[in-house]
Amino acid sequence: MFRRIDPKDVSVTPFQSHKAFSFTHVDSGSGVYGYKAVSSSTWNYVSESDAVSFAPTSSEGTTQYYYKKPSYFWARNRYYNSFTDRTIGPFNNFGGSNVYTNLTLHNQLNIISIPSVYYGEKIKPFSINLTDNSPSHLTVTLKDDGFGNLYDHAYSASFAAYQSSSYDSTKLTATGSGGPQLLGGVVGNVFYTDGIIAITDTGSLYKNVGVDSGSNGWELDFQSSVKNLEYEYFLDVPEFKFNKSTNITTTFQRSGSITVPESGSAYKFFPPGNAPTHGLNTKSASSYGERKYTATDKINTFVTHSTFAPYITQIGLYNDQNQLLAVAKLGRAIKNDDELALGFVVKFDVNS
């Protein structure tokens, strides 16, 4: 029993969902890694030691090698190697085109790489919270500003003034032990659609953020953004429709509920009885036959009662080839009374 759904009774609504994640430097099996990248101009750089930058072993036993110098030039060419015009923003790279994104790279950066299985379509802006204990006796907390910049939360007020003034560095002055200092500015960047967090400030407070472990380790909290599609189907059941049951319990002695055409070779579908004769509709033949199995024309008496009506427990959605695509199960069985029209709404979400 099938009924075609009117196209006007189908609606598709896109929406975004967000999921919170938390990782630390000890989550080696997650694929979230922090490692250092440096250029060859870094003081005391030794090219032969490049291979020791970072080499995690996956759960499958394979080792992935991250090299300092290639990682640096990959990040520079992909995100930072661009011409910049404040009136239109940076271009010619994947670092974004917002005029408030400050892309500044020195001779070193620390990279935290997040697999797409966690961030989905992109990291949700304003959701990053990176806590690190690498500075001696200090805990650094970095947050993103929604435009792709990382800043030190301890100086959030000065950073807000810095951002609102189109990155006027004089707004970052703060009084420290050595007098006025430029603190709390852009210490790195977030590339939301790539799952890449880069700490670019090479000062002593930030140079090891995101790469140390043990007591100097880090913790990263963020939210993913995933685009979904909500499918909604309105299914109408008019009076006197779907009022016959195909349940085998309604047939006499639970028999003969399926018809197999002669070309179907019934013996492939049904096991033989205790005395199969492979007959063709003869009195001596069992219900099993090599070529044909005929549906019963007898039903149990309760089906003919005036109050009998089938109950709807689940709904199947099929395509034009009669292939089952989805099944909706009702919270309770609904009686399909002949004189009543019914309406059902089936909803489900699909990642786009």
Phi, psi and omega in degrees: 000111182239155175215128182286138180273129178293132180305329181288349178265012179242130177229143178236120184239120177281147175203160179252143175235156183229142179228136182274139177230153176219127180226154176231176180294345181267357180277062186293331181281351183281338185087004176268113186235148172241130181209161185263144175230133182224155175269165181290349179278353179297139182299136177067024179286134178239114185296329182294340181268008184303323187293345184268009181302305181194131182215077179284151176254127182284172179295338178276358178092359179272151182250135177249131183254130176246121183257142186298306187290311177300324179296321180297311183288332173297312181294319181296313183288329182277323189242332191243345184275084184210163169273146185233128174232117185300340182281337181235349180089171180289153178211181181068028174201187181256018184275000180104166183232018181277138182293343180268002178272116181263105182258097180235125183236134175256213184266012180204148170208151175255132185245130168248119185255129181244125178295150181295339179298338179262318184272349175068236179288321177189164171288135180292124177302148181072009185255352186279133174222106182250116180251130184222141181250018186292323176294141183301124176062020180227153172239122181260132176240118180252140177230162176257152184263006181087348179250007179098012178252143172257136178222159179282121184296337179295341181238040184295326182293315180292327179292322179298319178292323178297316181290318182292341179261022180058046174064049172278111187297340179292343180282355184262005183295134177217151183270119177241191182296335180259016181096194181303134181224160172268102184233155172078013179280203179287116180255358180176189183220159174237128176252092194302317186281351180252351182069032182245128173245126183235124174260114188254348180288124183264008178294162185299334182285334188237355190294339179245011180295127176089002182234343181276169180223188180065222180292343178259021185286184185226161176225133182241127175239136178200173176237144177270162174235122181233130177271129181238162173239127176263118177263130179232125180241127172262121183247115179260138177240098181293172177300144175066019176249147180056036183256015175244143183260142173254011180291133183297339181290346179274350181270156182295121181054032177051042186234154169065037183270357183231138175251127176246122181295163183302325181285353183277350181053082187302330184297344177282341185257334187233137176289151180291154175279195182281350178213064182291138180241354181057033181278173181238089176058036176255161181296331183275353183274148174280178179291347177268132176221155183291330187246336187209143175225118189261137179294150180285154174247016181244137178234161179291151187296331183294339180291332183274359180293146184295336181266000183287136174205140179289156177251138180268123181244334178206158184233132178253139176254127185239156173269187184290346177264015180060032176265131182289124182253325183206152178233127175252126180255129182283152179294330175209158181292136180248124179287130179264084180289138182304325188265006181241138172269138182242154175224134179235144176244120179251125180235142170203155183252145179226134174293130182276000000 
